[in-house]
Amino acid sequence: MALAALALSALQSAGSRCKILSAQCPAALNQRQTAAIDRTREKRQEGELLVTPEKIVNGALRTMGHRTGGPLEQAFSHTQRRCGMKRMVRFAVVFSTLCGALAWVPASAQSYPSRPGRILVGTPTGGPVDILARGTVHVLGQVFAQPFVVENRVGADSMIAGEACARSAPDGHVLCAIDSLGVALNPVIRAKMAYDPYKELSPIVHYGYIGSAFLVHPSVPANSMRELLDLARANPGSITFGSWGIASGPNLYIEWFKNAKSIVFHNITYKAASQAYPAMLAGEIQVAFYSAGAAAGAVRAGKAKALAVTLSRRSSHLPDVPTWAEAGLDIGLVTSVGLYAPAGTPQEIIQRLNREIANGLINNLEMRKKFITSQGLEVDPPAGGSPEEFAAAMLVEREKWANVVKVAKLKIE
């Protein structure tokens, strides 16, 4: 190891003429080095020292995770007997300093990444999650000597990308950027999945929340969520609401309104949100559910009316539009986005990635504007926080989605 060689060099420069039996720290010692030492030690004037070489090295050994009294300490004692006190004080200080540094830099983290890396994305090129991933590879490419690239594995509500990530080697070279629908909703709305995101993926960093807005065509005689729900209640099935699949946010709301409030909308299905939203702008349907950031321009231009956003605070893109709670709704279905690694990835790598992405992307105001808020995301806690905070937030998300799915009575077989 490089630091071990450095320790030997420092010892030699200190003036030691003794032959150190090992320059490897903390590698295993050979049989000669680990032989039991002669119990008859030379007498020395330890009373003159407040801290003995043994105490210094024992502290270093504990830092490195080695037990005192083991082969490393025996080898040190054997060397000390041969070299004398003064030279060994010098060596003890060098040994403890350099080995302490090694304790903070595990081997897996020292060599990471050893080859180019990939971030798998379950959505098409150009969408919010894809753009976030591209901002991430930009940051990682500047930090590490190896490049990272984005690989789009589109389909099955991000399950294709998620499973491919989960099945990859847990060494940090394959990561995945997935929204909470793929991680928190899929496990509770689907009867079965090929993998379990909570057991087979390790959270790295939370990017933020995509706040969606309830949008209506200007011709709809409703200027608030209460007025829209009263209109739909008075005319069951007459208000058209665009959705794009069983697990989509609007479909969950449509079924929740029906089962929890006895309010029936006419569900018009599309292949994607990118089709339902333009249909609302064109007057083909009356209600749409779309990213607040992406819809802000149309709202300001008078092409649509925003009745509520699904965030816990007002959207920075639509600051005059009430939150779901302010609008009188019982639930707010917000989507979050995060970066994950295969379960079993060393924590040193997880923490390093978290730190670099938080500093270089999420908490860097210029990069945040370019890659995050421009995509309609709001950077609210735990965005940019620790992996542990991210994991805790996902448990809360899963419980929320489970309650919504139960009331909506939806299940994908």
C-alpha angles and dihedrals in degrees: 000000000000095000091049090055088048090054091053091048092051091049092051092049089053088068102257115158094184122105109246108217095216137023091185118104121210096351120117115277124234124250095267092052094049096048115126111268126238105269091216103086126184114259115251139180099255091157089078092061125074090194119031125208088248091059092048093050093042088056090050091049092053090049089052091049096248120134118244113245090037129118095284093056091044091053090049092050091048091051092046091054089055099042108038135235107289096049091046093053087059092047093046092056093048091044095051094044097050096039089050088056090051091053090062095048110055118202093251091055094044093060098036123152100025095170139013115300135216136213112206117213124194096204133069126275114279098028124120096264092047092051091049090052091050090052088051095052088048091057095043091048089058095046100044132049090232124071125238124209136194118242118191113216098178126192149056095055092298093308093120093056093040095051092046089052093047091051094051125100110279095238102106097254094107117048133163135216109211135163125233092259088067095043106030106023102039095061093053101039098042123074090218141003132194090235140015111241092200094054102031103040128062117211114236108172139347114228100192144265132303105217113205125204133219101235129188133188113257089247092065109101094227129099099176139034091253091055091047093051092046089051092050092045091053093047108035113206094002099103112078117220121186121225136165110214143334094284096045120116096243093050090051090050092046092052093041092052089049097049101033101034105018089238114142124203125185103248114217111188127213133176094249145358088255088068099041095052097055088045089059091048089051092050095246089122130018104220132041136174113217144148110291091219094051093045097046094092094053091047093051090048091054094245092120140014119231112212101177143347124224096230127108089235131033116283117253086221095052105024094165094056117093123241120248090262093048089049091056099253120144096217138032115206104202125169122223128194129213146164121246140186130202113279111265095040107145113265090230089064093043091052093045092051091046092052096046095046093045092050099038101039118010099038095033102094096206094049092042091056093046099047109017118028091035086065093055096261124143115215101223127148130319087030108115091008131119126300088247092056089048092051092049091050091052091055089055090048092052092051091049093051091046091057092048092048091049093053093041090050093222128152133164110214 
